[in-house]
Structures are given as structure tokens and as C-alpha cells.
Amino acid sequence: MGTEAIQGIAIDLMKVNDMSVDENVFCNLQNLRLLQLNHVKLGGGYDTAIRQVPSTIVKLKNLEDLSLCGCKGSTSTTLASHLRSWFLPPSPTNLLPLSFHGLDRLTTLSLRDCNLSDDALPRDLGSLRSLTNLELGRNSFRSLPASLSNLLRLTSLKLDDNERIETIPDLPRNLDVLQASNCTSLERLPDISLASRMRLLYIANCPKLIEAPGLDKSKSISHIDMQGCYNISNTLKNIIHKGCFPGLVLPGNEIPALFNYKNEGATISFKLPEFDGRILSGINVCIVCSSHLEKKETKRIRINLTNHTKGFTNTFQTVAINLVKSCEDHLWQGHLSNKVFKLGSEDEVELIVFCGNTMIVKKTGVYLVFEQDEAS
């Protein structure tokens, strides 16, 4: 069996320091579909190390999954390598070829922790027409190529731990998940509404973040994690609190003023007003809570809503993703659709929040969402 028959290679040398892989080993692997070289030192000839993945990688026409996580390239400290660097122009990137042209079947590209800086990504990034998953976390970008928005099949974009990134370009319209947590220099997100299918937005611990344009126009987002985003504007806070998001986390130790009903602890009782022709689409439930750090299990929130007027109880349950990693107070907010609870004018209601033993619920609030308010 020749090398042409090989369809997958996976090497992870995270705990190995003295092994390198020669760049020519992949030249004849025309049917290769998966190539994972995580934490691998890419070695060239003459006992030196190259700084770039060989440009011939684009000849792997069947390649679908390329992972170079932890591969930073390396330079030799030998005299020969220093002499060579004097006569050759410096590479514009630490690792990648100048172009991705030819990788038409690539669906997954993982470049986490590759020490990539501005201009390291090829400008034709948007030409990867089959790409669905892109991981660029823990690098040194300040910005990303504008061609990112051309990745029309991209559903998952991971930018976590890019401490220098300040802005993110327009998002691909079919993006489902954006992860940009721990981006400590990030000040502003792109227009979220342009990604009309986005469901999950993770931007925790971005202390300079102020705005998230288009969030009020998004009809698809189900979970938002803004834990540790202490600088978001009051305008953005109001948009969030009035929005019908199934689950979100953001900093805070008080129930927002706009909430109709508030109480200490995990239980709240209230009587609905006369609707006066308005239609109640649902209620937003907000809790002030903190976490037990020693509890590592998945945190779940269960809400029991009892309608004493009509004599029934319904339950709403959600997974509070990443809630809450610190002992500091945060707000969790969720939306309960009235299609399930069928609350009516002047109904007397009791709501109880259960978080098991993983979180402490300190305060609870309820905000009534009417269809007429959503349309305004």
C-alpha cells in the first residue's frame, strides 16, 4: 500500500520536545482528508526548522480537516540558519502559506495557539468555500481579514483568548456560534443581526466591551454569556433586559429597574395587571446569583411557575452554560413564553427558582413582555 492510500494523519506532541516532522513527508498524500499536527515542530533540511507550513499543502485537494494547534514554527539557533535569514526576505507569517487557494474541500481549520499576528492569515481566507469550523483562539491578532464574511458555510468561529484583538469584522451570515471569551482588548462586536442564524454568543471576560450592535434585531440567539463584561453600555443592558433571550449571563448585583416585580431570595409572588387588550407574549425572569467555585458539575436552572388562579404548575428548565465561574454576583436572565404558561389578565402567580447546590439565588425579578412592546 502506497502513501496515496493514506486518508488521515494525527500527531499530537504536546509533551514531546525533541521530535520534528519533515515538510516533505506529506508531498505524495494526495488522498489525505485529515491532517492534525498539534504541537509539532515542522522541520526542514540541514538541521534547521522552517517558519511556514510548505505552500505545497494546497495541493492536498481532498483535505477536509487541518489542525495545527500549538504549532508556532521555530527557528534554528545555528549559524547556518542565521546566515540564511540575512539573504532571504522575512516571512510575513509565523506559520501559514501565503494563500489557501486550492483547499476547496476544507471544512475545519484549527489554528489555536499558533502565535499568529496581524496579516498572518492569508487574505484569501474567504475563498475556503467549504469551511464550517474555524478556530483561531490564543493568538496575537489585533484584527482579522475582512474576507471572513465571505465564508458562507461557516457555522462556528472560535476566537477565545485573543488578548490583543480589538475589533471583529462582519460575520458570515450563516454563523451559528461565536466564541470570543477572554478577549481583553475587544471593545466592539460587529453587527450581530447580519449573522441571521446565530444561536450562541460567548463573549465572557471582555472587560473593554461596550457595544454589541444589532443584538436587539436578532431573532435567533438563544444563549448569551457576557460574564465579566463590566463595561457594557446602559443602552446595551436595556436591550438585553427587554429582549426575549432564553438564557444569558452578565455582571450585576441588582434586578434591573425596568422589571415589574422584584423580591429577595428565589421565590416571588405577584398578581398580573389587566392587559387592556394587550397580548402577553411571555415573561423575562432575572436572578442575582453567585456560584460555589468548588462545584464543577453542569449548572442547571429550574423554574416552577404556579398559576393559583387557574390551579396548575408548569416547569421551565435550562442549562446555565458557564454560569457562574466566580463567586462575584452575576445576573442570569431567561425568557418564558406564554404559549407554554398561558398566563391571563389578573392571574395570581408564584414563581420559584431552583439551582440545586451549585448556585446561590439572592434576588428574583419578573418583567412582562407584551407583543405590542416588542413591535415598538
C-alpha positions, 0 to 999 in steps of 0.5 A, a space after each residue: 500500500 502506497 502513501 496515496 492510500 493514506 486518508 488521515 494523519 494525527 500527531 499530537 506532541 504536546 509533551 514531546 520536545 525533541 521530535 520534528 516532522 519533515 515538510 516533505 513527508 506529506 508531498 505524495 498524500 494526495 488522498 489525505 482528508 485529515 491532517 492534525 499536527 498539534 504541537 509539532 515542530 515542522 522541520 526542514 533540511 540541514 538541521 534547521 526548522 522552517 517558519 511556514 507550513 510548505 505552500 505545497 499543502 494546497 495541493 492536498 485537494 481532498 483535505 477536509 480537516 487541518 489542525 495545527 494547534 500549538 504549532 508556532 514554527 521555530 527557528 534554528 539557533 545555528 549559524 547556518 540558519 542565521 546566515 540564511 535569514 540575512 539573504 532571504 526576505 522575512 516571512 510575513 507569517 509565523 506559520 501559514 502559506 501565503 494563500 489557501 487557494 486550492 483547499 476547496 474541500 476544507 471544512 475545519 481549520 484549527 489554528 489555536 495557539 499558533 502565535 499568529 499576528 496581524 496579516 498572518 492569515 492569508 487574505 484569501 481566507 474567504 475563498 475556503 468555500 467549504 469551511 464550517 469550523 474555524 478556530 483561531 483562539 490564543 493568538 496575537 491578532 489585533 484584527 482579522 481579514 475582512 474576507 471572513 464574511 465571505 465564508 458562507 458555510 461557516 457555522 462556528 468561529 472560535 476566537 477565545 483568548 485573543 488578548 490583543 484583538 480589538 475589533 471583529 469584522 462582519 460575520 458570515 451570515 450563516 454563523 451559528 456560534 461565536 466564541 470570543 471569551 477572554 478577549 481583553 482588548 475587544 471593545 466592539 462586536 460587529 453587527 450581530 443581526 447580519 449573522 441571521 442564524 446565530 444561536 450562541 454568543 460567548 463573549 465572557 471576560 471582555 472587560 473593554 466591551 461596550 457595544 454589541 450592535 444589532 443584538 436587539 434585531 436578532 431573532 435567533 440567539 438563544 444563549 448569551 454569556 457576557 460574564 465579566 463584561 463590566 463595561 457594557 453600555 446602559 443602552 446595551 443592558 436595556 436591550 438585553 433586559 427587554 429582549 426575549 433571550 432564553 438564557 444569558 449571563 452578565 455582571 450585576 448585583 441588582 434586578 434591573 429597574 425596568 422589571 415589574 416585580 422584584 423580591 429577595 431570595 428565589 421565590 416571588 409572588 405577584 398578581 398580573 395587571 389587566 392587559 387592556 387588550 394587550 397580548 402577553 407574549 411571555 415573561 423575562 425572569 432575572 436572578 442575582 446569583 453567585 456560584 460555589 467555585 468548588 462545584 464543577 458539575 453542569 449548572 442547571 436552572 429550574 423554574 416552577 411557575 404556579 398559576 393559583 388562579 387557574 390551579 396548575 404548575 408548569 416547569 421551565 428548565 435550562 442549562 446555565 452554560 458557564 454560569 457562574 465561574 466566580 463567586 462575584 454576583 452575576 445576573 442570569 436572565 431567561 425568557 418564558 413564553 406564554 404559549 407554554 404558561 398561558 398566563 391571563 389578565 389578573 392571574 395570581 402567580 408564584 414563581 420559584 427558582 431552583 439551582 440545586 447546590 451549585 448556585 446561590 439565588 439572592 434576588 428574583 425579578 419578573 418583567 412582562 413582555 407584551 407583543 405590542 412592546 416588542 413591535 415598538 
